[in-house]
Amino acid sequence: MASAAAVVHQPSASEIRLVIAASSAGTIFEWYDFFIYGTLASFIGAAFVPSDNDLVRQLTVWAGFAVGFGFRPLGAVLFGYLGDKLGRKYTFLVTVTLMGIATAGVGLVPSVASIGLLAPVVVILLRIMQGLALGGEYGGAAIYVSEHSPPGRRGFYTGFIQASVVGGFVLSLIVVLACKLLMDDATWAAWGWRVPFVLSLALLAISLWMRFKLSESPVFKAMKAEGQMSSNPFKESFTYPGNGKRIVVALFGVAAGLTVIWYTAMFSGLNFLKGPMRIEETAAEIIVGIAALIGMSFFVYFGALSDRIGRKPPIVWGYALTLVLLFPCFWLIGWVMEPSLAISGENVRITPSGFQIMVIIFALLVLSALSGATYGSVAALLSEMFPPKIRYSSMSIPYHIGTGYFGGFLPLIATAIVAETGNPYSGLWYTWAVVLMALVFAWWGLRDGPPRDFADE
């Protein structure tokens, strides 16, 4: 099967470095914008939720978190269409701009005490804008790097995009901690927590400057020159021969599983430390931030490994090991913190010892390694699964349905399960069930053997 993908210009090493740097930086900034909401969830609840009940505030904030994820598939449809019709570069310039403006807006919305119920309404609308933007960002950046990469290095190069998602979470923690360090507690609680949101405008400027220096994807330019563009990428994503099965596998076997593992490691891990383990908030953020920063290397490692052994083995083995190790990792954290919980008052925040910190980081790194195994090669895998002329749409739609609904609703569902049962570990059953489903679909649907382009099918 001849394809434009097979006759493109091969970028130089310096061009590849610029592509990876600009795409990764933009992805870090965009995910920073999206994750800062989750990092500062308690302040958002206090400012914008008209209730004094902590559980109601928590559930409402996580519902808002889920709303952003819920609109990601719509963003994938919209920007996927534009990416396949107009080009990869200009589409993700639009998405990063939309994200930066929406995030800064959250930091500028007056509190519910000032403008009443209009405050949460505006925040939800801005969260919807974030979801739409993110629905177009990941596919654009992943495809852009993938289409610049030689097949034998595609997993390694796109692994930096995967690590950049974690980088956005790490950056959100770093900015929050830096702001706390520069402000007294009263200032931080009163208005200082808004600063990380407004800083997204500076990150937007940097991201746009870097991305404007990029040229269009060589695969897209070749398709356009040869007249191989799709007339309707959205429709053709569901009618192209064999694409139905590929979309099902990408949704249930890839996107759903990888997302719940990573969100459980980072967001559930952070909430577990701040909540049931009663660790002091700043200490918990530093611990999770260190684990996430170290854990970024797993994404690049497993991306590179997939270039040698194929895309399927790390994902399948990562799912299988998650089923075995998920509960023990959280039990380990509970075990090491149990003596401190036993001697402290119910409302007393705990500062963990050095030994406790090391054990917690170890447990989080195990989860990060499992996340890296299931996530590191995914940009390369999904790019190779779909034909170039509808790649942006075909890749983005199942990815953002899987991550948006199975992953985005994880904090809300897990929190509700814990509230219902009273067991701090019970929310993990949601993750376990989704990963089991993903293992079945991945085992059945992902192709065996070495990586290969769609054109080589």
Residue pairs with C-beta under 8 A, 6 or more apart in sequence:
1 455
1 457
2 455
3 228
3 387
3 388
3 453
3 454
3 455
4 219
4 222
4 223
4 225
4 226
4 228
4 388
4 389
5 147
5 219
5 222
5 223
5 388
5 453
5 454
5 455
6 453
6 455
7 222
8 147
8 218
8 219
8 221
8 222
9 218
9 222
10 150
10 218
11 19
11 148
11 218
15 148
16 148
16 149
16 157
18 213
18 214
19 144
19 145
19 148
19 214
20 145
20 157
20 160
20 161
21 210
22 210
22 211
22 213
22 214
23 141
23 144
23 145
23 161
23 164
23 211
23 214
24 141
24 160
24 161
24 163
24 164
24 167
25 164
25 206
25 207
25 210
26 92
26 96
26 137
26 141
26 207
26 210
26 211
27 137
27 138
27 141
27 161
27 164
27 165
27 167
27 168
28 164
28 167
28 168
28 171
29 96
29 100
29 168
29 171
29 200
29 203
29 204
29 206
29 207
30 95
30 96
30 99
30 100
30 133
30 134
30 137
30 168
30 207
31 134
31 164
31 165
31 167
31 168
31 169
32 168
32 169
32 171
32 172
32 175
32 200
32 203
33 99
33 100
33 102
33 103
33 130
33 168
33 200
33 203
34 68
34 99
34 103
34 130
34 134
34 168
35 168
35 169
35 172
36 103
36 172
36 175
36 176
36 196
36 197
36 200
37 44
37 64
37 65
37 68
37 106
37 127
37 130
38 65
38 172
38 267
38 411
39 169
39 172
39 173
39 176
39 196
39 270
39 285
40 176
40 193
40 196
40 197
41 58
41 61
41 62
41 65
42 57
42 58
42 61
43 189
43 193
44 61
44 64
44 106
44 123
45 57
45 58
45 60
45 61
46 57
47 111
47 112
47 119
48 109
48 111
48 112
48 119
48 120
48 123
49 56
49 57
49 60
49 61
49 112
49 120
50 112
50 116
50 117
50 120
51 57
51 60
55 419
58 415
59 412
59 415
59 416
59 419
60 120
62 411
62 412
62 415
63 412
64 120
64 123
64 124
64 127
65 127
65 408
65 411
65 412
66 408
66 409
66 411
66 412
67 124
67 127
67 128
67 131
68 127
68 128
68 130
68 131
68 134
68 408
69 131
69 403
69 404
69 405
69 407
69 408
69 409
70 131
70 404
70 405
70 408
70 409
71 128
71 131
71 132
71 135
71 404
72 131
72 132
72 134
72 135
72 400
72 401
72 403
72 404
72 408
73 135
73 397
73 400
73 401
73 404
73 405
74 131
74 132
74 135
75 95
75 131
75 132
75 133
75 134
75 135
75 136
75 400
76 135
76 136
76 139
76 393
76 396
76 397
76 399
76 400
76 401
77 135
77 234
77 393
77 396
77 397
78 132
78 135
78 136
79 91
79 92
79 94
79 95
79 132
79 135
79 136
79 137
79 139
79 140
79 392
79 396
80 136
80 139
80 233
80 234
80 237
80 392
80 393
80 394
80 395
80 396
80 397
81 233
81 234
81 392
81 393
82 91
82 94
82 136
83 91
83 92
83 136
83 139
83 140
83 143
83 392
83 393
83 396
84 229
84 230
84 233
84 389
84 390
84 391
84 392
84 393
85 229
85 230
85 233
87 216
87 217
87 220
87 224
88 140
88 143
88 144
88 147
88 216
88 217
88 220
88 392
89 144
89 211
89 214
89 215
89 216
89 217
91 136
91 140
91 392
92 136
92 137
92 140
92 141
92 144
92 211
93 208
93 211
93 212
94 136
95 133
95 134
95 135
95 136
95 137
95 140
96 133
96 137
96 204
96 207
96 208
96 211
97 204
97 208
98 129
98 132
98 133
99 129
99 130
99 133
99 134
99 137
99 200
99 204
100 200
100 201
100 203
100 204
100 207
101 129
101 201
101 204
102 126
102 127
102 129
102 130
102 133
103 126
103 130
103 197
103 200
104 197
104 198
104 200
104 201
104 204
105 122
105 126
105 129
105 197
106 123
106 126
106 127
106 197
107 194
107 195
107 196
107 197
107 198
107 200
108 194
108 197
108 198
109 119
109 122
109 123
109 126
110 119
111 119
112 119
112 120
131 404
134 400
135 396
135 400
135 404
136 396
138 161
138 165
138 396
138 399
138 400
139 392
139 395
139 396
139 399
139 400
140 392
141 161
141 164
142 158
142 161
142 379
142 382
142 383
142 395
143 217
143 379
143 383
143 391
143 392
143 395
144 214
144 217
145 157
145 158
145 160
145 161
145 379
146 154
146 157
146 158
146 379
146 380
146 383
146 384
147 217
147 218
147 219
147 220
147 383
147 388
148 157
148 217
148 218
149 157
149 158
149 380
151 451
151 452
151 453
152 307
153 307
154 307
154 380
154 383
154 384
154 451
155 303
155 304
155 305
155 306
155 307
155 311
155 376
155 377
155 380
155 451
156 300
156 303
156 304
156 307
157 303
157 380
158 303
158 377
158 379
158 380
158 383
159 299
159 300
159 301
159 302
159 303
159 304
159 376
159 377
159 379
159 380
160 300
160 303
161 379
162 299
162 300
162 303
162 372
162 375
162 376
162 377
162 378
162 379
163 296
163 297
163 299
163 300
163 376
165 262
165 375
166 262
166 266
166 292
166 295
166 296
166 299
166 368
167 296
169 266
169 292
170 289
170 292
170 293
170 296
172 196
173 285
173 286
173 288
173 289
173 292
174 289
175 196
175 199
176 193
176 196
176 285
177 282
177 285
177 286
177 289
179 188
179 192
179 193
179 195
179 196
180 188
180 192
180 282
183 192
219 388
220 388
223 229
223 388
223 389
228 388
228 389
229 389
230 236
230 389
230 390
233 389
233 390
233 392
233 393
233 394
234 393
234 397
236 243
236 389
236 390
236 393
237 243
237 247
237 386
237 390
237 393
237 394
237 397
238 244
238 247
240 387
240 390
240 394
243 386
243 387
243 390
243 394
245 445
246 385
246 386
246 394
246 445
247 394
247 397
247 398
248 398
248 441
248 445
249 385
249 441
249 442
249 444
249 445
249 446
250 382
250 385
250 395
250 398
250 399
250 402
251 398
251 399
251 401
251 402
252 402
252 437
252 438
252 441
253 438
253 440
253 441
253 442
253 443
253 444
253 445
253 446
254 315
254 378
254 381
254 382
254 398
254 399
254 402
254 438
254 442
254 446
255 398
255 399
255 400
255 401
255 402
255 403
255 406
255 407
256 402
256 403
256 406
256 407
256 434
256 437
256 438
257 315
257 319
257 374
257 434
257 435
257 437
257 438
257 439
257 442
258 315
258 371
258 374
258 375
258 378
258 403
258 438
259 402
259 403
259 406
259 407
259 410
260 406
260 407
260 410
260 430
260 431
260 434
260 435
261 318
261 322
261 367
261 370
261 371
261 374
261 375
261 431
261 435
262 371
262 375
262 407
263 407
263 410
263 411
264 326
264 367
264 410
264 414
264 428
264 431
265 295
265 364
265 367
265 368
265 370
265 371
266 288
266 292
267 410
267 411
268 410
268 411
268 414
268 427
268 428
268 431
269 288
269 291
269 364
269 367
270 284
270 285
270 288
271 411
271 415
272 330
272 333
272 424
273 279
273 284
273 287
273 288
273 333
273 360
274 281
274 284
275 424
276 334
276 424
277 284
277 333
277 334
277 337
277 341
277 350
278 341
278 344
278 348
278 349
278 350
279 287
279 337
279 349
279 350
279 351
279 352
280 349
280 350
280 351
281 349
283 351
283 352
287 352
287 357
287 360
287 361
287 364
288 364
290 361
291 360
291 361
291 364
291 365
291 368
292 364
292 368
294 361
294 365
294 368
295 364
295 365
295 368
295 369
295 371
295 372
297 372
298 368
298 369
298 371
298 372
298 373
298 376
299 371
299 372
299 375
299 376
300 376
301 372
301 376
302 314
302 318
302 372
302 373
302 375
302 376
302 377
303 376
303 377
303 379
303 380
305 314
305 376
305 377
306 313
306 314
306 376
306 377
306 380
306 381
306 451
307 380
307 451
310 448
310 449
310 450
310 451
311 377
311 380
311 381
311 384
311 446
311 447
311 451
312 442
312 446
312 447
312 448
314 373
314 374
314 376
314 377
315 373
315 374
315 377
315 378
315 381
315 442
315 446
316 439
316 442
316 443
316 446
317 373
318 370
318 371
318 372
318 373
318 374
319 374
319 435
319 436
319 438
319 439
319 442
320 439
321 370
321 373
322 370
322 374
322 431
322 432
322 435
323 432
323 435
323 436
323 439
325 366
325 367
325 370
326 367
326 428
326 431
326 432
326 435
327 425
327 428
327 432
329 363
329 364
329 366
329 367
330 363
330 425
330 428
331 425
332 359
332 362
332 363
333 359
333 360
333 363
334 424
334 425
336 355
336 356
336 359
336 360
337 350
337 352
337 356
337 360
340 350
340 352
340 353
340 356
341 350
344 350
352 360
380 451
381 446
381 451
382 395
382 399
383 391
383 395
384 451
384 452
384 453
384 454
385 394
385 395
385 454
386 394
386 395
386 454
387 394
387 454
388 454
388 455
391 454
406 434
410 430
410 431
413 427
413 430
414 427
414 428
414 430
414 431
415 427
417 426
417 427
417 429
417 430
418 424
418 426
418 427
